[in-house]
Amino acid sequence: MGKELVLRGRIVAAGMDIRDGLVAVAGGRITYAGPASEYSGDLGETGNLGDTSAAPDRVLLPGLVDLHCHGAHGSDFAEGSEDGARAAATYLHSRGTTTLLASVVTGAPADLVRNLKVLRALAEEGLVAGSHLEGPFLSGHQCGAHDPALLLEPHAGLMAGLIDAAGPSLASMTLAAELPGASELVDLLTSRGVIPSLGHTAADHAGAAAFLERAAVGLAGGLAGGRADGPDPVSSGGGTAVSVGRRPTVTHLFNAMPTMHHRAPGPVSACLSAARAGNAVVELIADGVHLAPETVKTVFELVGAQNIALVTDSMAATGLKDGQYRLGTLAVTVEGGVARVDNTGAIAGGTATLLDVVRSAVAAGVSLQDAVTSATAVPAAVLGLSQQAGELRPGMPADVVVVGPDLKLAGVLRRGEWVTSAL
């Protein structure tokens, strides 16, 4: 295999927090991840990392996994441009998100088919893990940054056509539980291995709970035909592994759904209950814009890191300056890093990277291991990719994010190759 590349520092991953750790890489895969004192290999090959004998300030994380991002660095995955999609994915890799779903906002059916075909090609190359359709079957009352003129009621024929266009690359689909035909669409999605995600919904508690239960049962019954690789060990954040399989998700909990009220709890209470029971994974955009820090910390305390996926909902302005952009068909202005739809003022996605979100979650009071678990092992398990992403184990592809004690990026190793290095 040749000499190994050796990284040394504190390792933080699901079920693993090692003060003096070491990750060794050869042939694009991890050959060792654990205490430096137990490594028996050659320390002579360090690449451009310098002296491995002392790295007290270096922190080694698994490559981050984002279930929900619409683009970056000037490109939107809904543009239908292969070059633009490739540029956005490559930029996100360089910022530490080594595995991602490319999210597509609501568009005309023909445009959705075109976009899914482009993303299918990128998935086949391994640049993205698949695609995520956010719409068009969303609530007009909770449309957020989606063009209300393009929203549709669930249609099995259209959905089947979209699945055919995407092939196995379509990983998840956001839809509103209360729309007529939503239940039948959940059955179609799960039968084809696609994860239903509850979002942009005006459903009540009962409707949201029924949606998530139906989706969970469908995914559990359809594992053989889906993309899952079986139950996955995911840390609870305290070092204890729990066994989970693929589960339905909740698209950016709290955002684009009714506020929880003590006499009308709405979908939020149902989503929290399902997550607490381990039957769903809730997305949190913990970027300091979409949610208050106290909200982020409270959800972690209520449902546990193993039931949360930190996401970005990133749009084309991610990595760039304030200015004018587009999200799907809508014009967006970014001021102070906050993106808003020009004609409604609705928040139009995020401009933070997933590493930024991890940093914000930690600043909110979430432990580093919990935040990392929710940005790596949990989303990887949702996708059925725990053998390929989200953790640091021998035999896995070498996706490693190197940060300083302030969680600022120092280097990104993807599939054993440096895509970013300031070391």
C-alpha positions, -999 to 999 in steps of 0.1 A, spaced: 0 0 0 30 23 4 36 47 32 7 60 51 -3 96 55 -5 103 92 -27 130 109 -23 135 146 -45 156 171 -76 154 191 -101 131 173 -138 140 177 -164 118 161 -195 98 170 -186 77 200 -150 89 199 -132 117 217 -95 110 219 -73 138 232 -41 125 215 -54 106 185 -40 96 152 -56 89 118 -36 70 92 -45 69 55 -33 48 26 -48 42 -8 -75 67 -2 -88 48 29 -84 50 66 -61 23 79 -61 34 116 -81 58 137 -75 58 175 -51 66 203 -17 77 190 0 55 216 -16 24 201 -5 31 165 22 6 153 28 20 118 55 43 104 53 80 115 77 90 88 52 100 61 34 132 72 26 148 38 26 185 43 14 184 79 48 189 95 58 172 128 32 146 139 48 142 173 31 172 188 -2 186 175 -20 197 207 -42 222 190 -52 202 160 -87 186 159 -96 158 135 -132 154 125 -150 131 100 -159 147 67 -192 166 72 -224 154 57 -251 179 46 -286 166 38 -299 200 26 -280 226 5 -291 244 -26 -257 256 -39 -227 278 -32 -201 301 -46 -224 317 -71 -242 285 -84 -276 271 -76 -284 234 -81 -317 245 -96 -300 262 -125 -297 231 -146 -260 238 -153 -236 209 -149 -207 233 -146 -224 254 -120 -235 223 -100 -199 209 -102 -185 242 -90 -209 245 -61 -201 209 -49 -164 213 -53 -165 245 -32 -185 228 -5 -160 199 -4 -132 224 1 -150 238 31 -153 205 49 -186 191 35 -172 160 19 -207 144 14 -238 163 4 -272 161 -11 -279 187 -38 -312 203 -30 -335 216 -57 -362 242 -50 -397 242 -65 -397 247 -103 -418 238 -133 -419 200 -139 -398 202 -170 -371 222 -151 -372 197 -122 -366 168 -146 -337 187 -162 -321 195 -129 -325 159 -116 -308 145 -147 -278 169 -142 -275 159 -106 -278 122 -115 -247 126 -136 -228 142 -107 -240 115 -83 -227 89 -107 -193 106 -106 -194 107 -68 -193 145 -65 -227 145 -47 -243 117 -27 -276 123 -45 -304 149 -48 -331 163 -26 -363 176 -40 -378 204 -19 -412 208 -36 -433 213 -56 -458 196 -32 -456 222 -5 -481 243 14 -490 277 -1 -493 290 34 -458 279 44 -440 283 10 -411 303 24 -386 310 -5 -405 289 -30 -425 304 -59 -462 300 -48 -472 300 -85 -453 268 -91 -466 248 -61 -488 217 -69 -509 192 -51 -493 157 -49 -495 139 -82 -483 103 -84 -477 104 -121 -455 134 -119 -437 120 -89 -430 88 -107 -416 107 -137 -393 127 -114 -380 95 -97 -374 80 -132 -354 111 -142 -333 110 -111 -329 72 -109 -312 60 -77 -297 94 -71 -330 109 -57 -324 105 -20 -351 126 -3 -383 146 -10 -398 173 11 -436 176 10 -465 189 31 -484 163 51 -518 179 48 -521 181 11 -546 157 -6 -527 126 -19 -497 131 4 -501 97 21 -501 79 -13 -470 99 -23 -452 87 9 -460 51 -1 -446 57 -36 -415 74 -23 -406 47 3 -413 19 -22 -387 35 -45 -361 40 -17 -367 78 -14 -368 93 21 -400 114 27 -392 146 46 -420 166 63 -417 203 56 -432 235 43 -463 223 60 -494 237 78 -503 202 92 -517 199 127 -500 176 153 -521 145 143 -514 150 106 -477 155 111 -475 125 134 -493 102 109 -471 113 81 -439 105 100 -452 72 112 -463 62 77 -429 72 63 -410 53 91 -430 22 85 -425 24 47 -388 29 50 -385 0 75 -404 -23 51 -385 -11 21 -350 -15 32 -342 -43 9 -352 -22 -21 -337 10 -10 -301 23 -5 -297 14 31 -268 -7 42 -286 -19 74 -288 -6 109 -261 19 117 -242 25 149 -247 62 158 -233 79 189 -258 95 212 -230 121 219 -221 106 252 -201 77 237 -230 52 237 -239 38 203 -275 33 193 -287 13 164 -308 30 138 -318 25 102 -329 50 75 -356 73 89 -378 100 76 -366 135 82 -381 169 91 -371 197 67 -356 225 88 -376 221 120 -395 253 131 -388 271 97 -417 271 72 -442 255 96 -467 270 122 -452 281 155 -459 257 184 -487 270 206 -499 256 239 -534 250 226 -525 242 190 -490 225 191 -491 219 153 -463 199 136 -435 209 158 -447 189 188 -452 158 166 -418 162 150 -401 164 184 -420 134 197 -411 113 167 -374 123 170 -373 116 207 -387 81 200 -360 76 173 -385 74 145 -375 106 127 -345 129 123 -351 166 125 -330 191 105 -317 222 123 -303 252 105 -282 262 134 -265 292 117 -275 319 141 -301 333 116 -328 306 112 -329 296 149 -321 313 182 -291 296 200 -314 287 229 -337 269 205 -308 248 191 -296 239 226 -330 230 238 -337 206 209 -304 188 215 -314 184 251 -349 172 243 -343 147 215 -305 140 216 -278 144 190 -286 110 174 -319 123 162 -307 156 148 -291 165 114 -274 198 113 -279 213 78 -271 246 60 -299 251 35 -270 270 17 -278 290 -14 -256 305 -42 -243 333 -20 -225 309 3 -188 317 2 -194 351 -15 -202 387 -6 -235 404 0 -254 412 -31 -281 401 -56 -286 363 -62 -313 339 -72 -328 309 -55 -347 289 -82 -370 314 -99 -369 340 -71 -347 371 -68 -328 372 -35 -308 399 -17 -281 391 8 -273 417 34 -251 410 64 -250 374 53 -288 370 55 -306 360 23 -342 372 18 -366 370 -11 -369 404 -26 -407 407 -28 -417 390 5 -388 393 28 -388 356 36 -355 340 46 -341 324 14 -318 297 26 -285 301 43 -250 314 35 -231 294 61 -211 263 55 -217 232 76 -185 238 95 -199 272 103 -231 256 116 -211 232 138 -192 262 152 -225 281 159 -241 250 176 -211 247 199 -213 285 206 -250 279 215 -239 254 242 -240 221 223 -211 199 231 -185 195 203 -191 158 201 -229 162 198 -226 188 171 -201 167 151 -223 136 155 -253 155 141 -232 168 112 -216 135 103 -228 101 116 -265 109 118 -270 123 83 -248 95 69 -270 69 86 -302 86 72 -287 81 37 -277 45 44 -241 55 39 -225 47 73 -200 24 57 -188 52 34 -192 85 52 -196 103 86 -172 84 108 -135 76 111 -130 38 109 -104 16 92 -115 7 57 -137 38 52 -129 64 26 -105 89 41 -127 120 46 -111 141 73 -116 177 83 -87 193 102 -96 223 123 -79 244 150 -92 247 186 -114 275 174 -130 251 149 -116 272 120 -107 252 90 -71 241 84 -75 213 59 -98 189 42 -90 154 31 -116 139 7 -112 103 -5 -76 105 7 -67 136 -14 -62 171 0 -88 195 -14 -79 222 11 -48 226 32 -33 255 50 -10 234 71 
